[in-house]
Amino acid sequence: MNLKQLEHLLMVADAGSFSRAAERLHITQPALSRSIRLLEDALDARLIDRMGRRNELTPLGETVAARARQLIFGAEELRRSVDLVKRGSSGPIRIGLGAGPASLLMTPFMVHVARHHPDVRLTLSRGALELQLRQLRERSVDALVIDRRAVPPAEDLVVEVVAELRGGFMCRSGHPLLARGGPVTFDDVMLYPLASTTLTDEIANLLMRHFGPRAHPNQSVRLRSEDITSLVNVMRQTDTILFAIFAAAREHMATGEIVELVTDPPYSSNAIFALVTLAGRTESPSMKLFRRFMAQHLPE
C-alpha cells in the first residue's frame, strides 16, 4: 500500500467511475484498476463496489477513504514545509477577501507589499462565499478574510476574529432626506435606491426585527454588488443610500462628503471580520506580514 494507490482510490470515489478517474489522473483505465486491486489485496478487503458504469465505495471503503484524505493532506503539508525551507523564501501570500474586507485591505495591502516587500508574491481575490471556501479547501488560497457570521460550522476550518466594525445607513451630504433634520424612518429610506453587498441571514433578520418584514434585503435592496467601492461611488454621485460598514467610506466621511443616516428606530450593528484558514495547513511565513497589516490597519 502506498499514497499513490490511496490517491487513486479517492479519485475513483470522487469521479464515480474508473474511466473518468483514469482520465483525470492521465493514466490508462487498466493501470488504475490494477492500482485499486493491489490496494484491496494489501488490505484484504473490497473497497469499491463495481456496478456497471457506476462505482461506489463500500462501507469499509468509506472508512479507508476518510483516513486516506488525512494521510494525503499530511503528506502534502510535509512537502510544502520542506519546500519552504529549501527555497529559503518566505513563500507567497494568497488571500480571498469578502466584500467588506476587500474595500479596506485590497489596495492598501498591495501598496504596502509593493513598497516594502517587493520580493513577496501576492495574490488577492474576491468571489462568492461558496467559491472561496472551495478554493481554501483545494488550497488554491491560503486564507480568507470574510464576515464571521457567514462561515458555516466545519471541523476543517480555523476561524479567528480579527476586527469588529460598525455598520449602518449612509448617504451623500446633500441628500434630500438630510434636509428634514432628525432621524428618518425606513419608509423614508425606501423612497430612494438602497444599496448593499450580499448580507448574511443574521443581518437580514436583524434588519427585519428593527424595521419589519419589508426590510428583508431580497425586497428592500435595489443595488447589490460585492464591490463595495463601486457602491460608495454610486452613493457619492446619486441619492442612493448605502447599507454597509462605515469604514468602507471612511475617507469620504472624514471630509464630510458622506454622512451617517440616523434612523428611527436607531440601527446599530457591527460587522465581524474573521481570518479563516484550513485546520492543519502549514502557514507561509509571509502570512505574518498580512496578519500584522490587518492588526494595524483594520482598527483605523
C-alpha positions in Angstrom: 0.0 0.0 0.0 1.3 3.5 -0.9 0.0 7.1 -1.2 -0.4 6.8 -4.9 -2.9 3.9 -4.5 -4.8 5.9 -1.9 -4.9 8.9 -4.3 -6.3 6.6 -7.0 -9.0 5.3 -4.6 -10.1 8.9 -3.8 -10.2 9.8 -7.4 -12.5 6.9 -8.2 -14.7 7.8 -5.3 -14.9 11.4 -6.4 -15.4 10.7 -10.1 -17.8 7.8 -9.6 -16.3 5.7 -12.4 -12.9 4.2 -13.3 -13.0 5.7 -16.8 -13.5 9.3 -15.6 -11.0 8.8 -12.8 -8.3 7.5 -15.2 -8.9 10.4 -17.5 -8.4 12.9 -14.6 -5.3 11.1 -13.5 -3.9 10.9 -17.0 -3.3 7.1 -16.8 -5.0 4.2 -18.5 -8.0 2.5 -17.1 -6.3 -0.9 -16.8 -3.4 0.8 -14.8 -6.0 2.4 -12.5 -7.8 -0.9 -12.0 -4.6 -2.7 -11.2 -3.7 0.0 -8.6 -7.0 -0.3 -6.8 -6.8 -4.1 -6.9 -3.3 -4.1 -5.3 -4.7 -1.8 -2.6 -7.6 -4.1 -1.9 -5.2 -7.1 -1.9 -2.9 -5.3 0.6 -5.9 -4.6 2.9 -7.6 -7.9 2.2 -10.9 -6.2 1.7 -13.2 -4.9 -1.1 -13.2 -1.1 -1.2 -15.2 -0.4 -4.3 -18.5 -1.9 -5.5 -18.4 -2.2 -9.3 -21.9 -1.7 -10.5 -21.8 -1.4 -14.3 -20.8 2.1 -15.2 -21.2 3.3 -11.6 -18.6 2.6 -8.9 -19.2 3.3 -5.2 -17.2 2.9 -2.1 -18.1 0.0 0.2 -18.7 0.9 3.9 -15.2 -0.2 4.6 -14.0 1.8 1.5 -15.6 4.9 3.0 -13.6 4.4 6.2 -10.4 3.9 4.2 -11.1 6.9 2.1 -11.6 9.2 5.1 -8.2 8.1 6.6 -6.6 8.4 3.1 -7.6 12.0 2.8 -5.9 12.7 6.2 -2.8 10.9 5.1 -2.6 12.6 1.7 -3.2 16.0 3.3 -0.4 15.4 5.8 2.0 14.3 3.1 1.2 17.4 1.0 1.8 19.6 4.1 5.1 17.9 4.8 6.2 18.5 1.2 5.1 22.1 1.5 7.1 22.7 4.7 10.2 21.2 3.3 9.8 23.2 0.1 9.6 26.5 2.0 12.7 25.6 4.0 14.7 24.5 0.9 13.8 27.6 -1.0 14.8 29.8 1.9 11.9 32.1 1.0 9.0 33.4 3.0 6.6 32.0 0.5 3.6 33.5 -1.4 0.6 35.1 0.1 -2.8 34.1 -1.4 -5.8 35.6 0.3 -9.5 35.5 -0.6 -11.4 38.6 0.6 -15.1 39.3 1.3 -16.7 42.5 0.1 -16.1 44.5 3.3 -12.6 43.3 3.9 -11.7 43.9 0.2 -12.7 47.5 0.4 -10.4 48.1 3.4 -7.5 45.8 2.7 -7.0 45.1 -1.0 -5.5 48.2 -2.4 -3.7 49.3 0.8 -2.1 45.9 1.3 -0.9 45.7 -2.3 0.6 49.2 -2.0 2.3 48.1 1.3 3.8 44.9 -0.3 4.9 46.8 -3.4 6.7 49.4 -1.3 8.2 47.3 1.5 8.3 43.7 0.4 8.7 43.7 -3.4 10.1 40.1 -3.4 6.8 38.6 -2.0 4.4 37.1 -4.5 0.9 38.3 -3.6 -2.5 37.2 -4.9 -5.7 38.8 -3.5 -9.1 37.6 -4.9 -12.8 38.1 -4.3 -15.7 35.8 -5.1 -18.8 34.2 -3.7 -18.5 32.6 -0.3 -19.1 29.0 -1.7 -16.3 29.5 -4.3 -13.9 30.9 -1.7 -14.4 28.1 0.7 -13.9 25.6 -2.1 -10.6 27.4 -3.1 -9.5 27.3 0.5 -10.2 23.5 0.8 -8.5 22.9 -2.6 -5.5 25.0 -1.2 -5.5 27.5 -4.1 -5.8 30.2 -1.5 -4.2 30.1 1.9 -6.7 32.1 3.9 -9.9 34.1 3.7 -11.0 37.3 5.4 -14.8 37.3 5.5 -17.8 38.0 7.7 -17.6 35.7 10.7 -21.3 35.1 10.6 -21.2 33.9 7.0 -18.8 31.0 7.8 -20.7 27.6 8.1 -19.6 25.5 11.1 -17.0 23.0 9.9 -14.3 20.9 11.7 -11.7 21.6 9.0 -11.9 25.4 9.4 -10.0 27.6 11.9 -11.8 30.9 12.4 -10.1 33.8 14.1 -11.9 37.1 14.7 -9.7 40.0 13.6 -11.9 43.1 13.8 -15.4 44.4 14.6 -16.5 47.5 12.6 -19.7 49.4 13.0 -22.2 49.4 10.1 -25.5 51.2 9.2 -27.0 53.5 6.7 -25.1 56.4 5.0 -25.7 58.9 2.2 -24.1 61.9 0.5 -24.1 65.1 2.5 -26.5 66.8 0.1 -29.1 64.1 0.2 -32.8 65.3 0.3 -33.5 63.3 3.5 -31.0 65.3 5.5 -32.8 68.5 4.8 -35.7 67.3 7.0 -33.5 67.2 10.1 -33.6 64.4 12.7 -33.9 60.6 12.2 -35.6 59.1 9.2 -37.9 56.1 9.1 -37.4 53.0 6.9 -40.3 54.2 4.8 -38.3 57.3 4.1 -35.2 55.2 3.2 -37.3 53.2 0.7 -38.1 56.3 -1.3 -34.6 56.1 -2.7 -32.4 53.2 -4.1 -30.9 51.1 -1.3 -27.6 49.5 -2.0 -25.6 46.8 -0.2 -23.3 43.8 -0.6 -24.8 40.4 -0.1 -25.9 40.2 3.5 -25.9 37.3 5.9 -29.1 35.8 7.2 -28.3 37.1 10.6 -28.1 40.7 9.3 -31.3 40.2 7.3 -33.1 39.0 10.4 -31.7 42.0 12.4 -33.0 44.4 9.8 -36.4 42.9 9.9 -36.5 43.0 13.7 -35.8 46.7 13.5 -37.9 47.7 10.6 -40.4 44.9 9.8 -40.6 42.3 7.0 -40.2 44.7 4.2 -36.6 45.4 5.3 -35.5 41.9 4.2 -32.7 42.5 1.7 -34.5 40.5 -1.0 -37.2 43.1 -1.0 -35.5 46.3 0.0 -32.1 46.3 -1.7 -32.2 47.5 -5.2 -28.5 47.8 -6.0 -26.4 44.8 -4.9 -22.7 44.2 -5.6 -19.7 42.6 -3.9 -17.6 45.6 -5.0 -18.3 48.0 -2.1 -16.0 50.7 -3.5 -18.3 50.9 -6.6 -21.4 51.2 -4.3 -19.7 54.0 -2.4 -19.0 55.8 -5.6 -22.6 55.4 -6.7 -23.8 56.8 -3.4 -21.5 59.8 -3.8 -23.0 60.6 -7.2 -26.7 59.9 -6.6 -29.4 59.8 -4.0 -28.6 56.1 -3.3 -28.5 55.1 0.3 -25.8 52.6 1.2 -26.1 50.0 4.0 -22.6 48.9 4.8 -19.8 49.3 7.3 -18.9 52.9 7.7 -15.2 52.1 7.3 -15.8 51.4 3.6 -16.4 55.2 3.1 -14.2 56.5 5.9 -12.1 58.8 3.7 -15.3 60.5 2.3 -16.8 60.6 5.8 -13.7 62.3 7.1 -14.2 65.1 4.6 -17.9 65.3 5.3 -18.9 64.3 1.8 -20.6 61.2 3.2 -22.6 61.1 6.4 -24.3 58.6 8.6 -28.1 58.5 8.1 -29.7 58.1 11.5 -32.9 56.1 11.6 -35.9 55.7 13.8 -35.7 53.3 15.5 -31.9 53.6 15.7 -30.0 50.8 14.0 -26.7 49.6 15.4 -24.7 46.5 14.3 -21.1 45.5 13.9 -19.6 43.6 11.1 -17.3 40.8 12.5 -14.4 40.1 10.2 -12.5 36.8 10.6 -9.4 35.2 9.2 -10.4 31.7 8.1 -7.7 29.0 7.5 -7.6 25.3 6.9 -7.0 23.2 10.0 -3.6 21.6 9.9 -2.4 23.7 7.0 1.2 24.8 7.0 1.2 28.6 7.0 3.6 30.5 4.8 6.0 32.7 6.9 4.8 35.6 4.7 1.4 35.4 6.3 2.9 37.2 9.3 3.1 40.3 7.1 -0.6 40.1 6.3 -1.5 39.4 10.0 0.5 42.4 11.1 -1.0 44.6 8.4 -4.6 43.6 9.4 -3.9 44.2 13.1 -2.6 47.8 12.3 -4.9 48.7 9.5 -8.4 47.4 10.3 -8.9 49.2 13.7 -8.2 52.5 11.9 
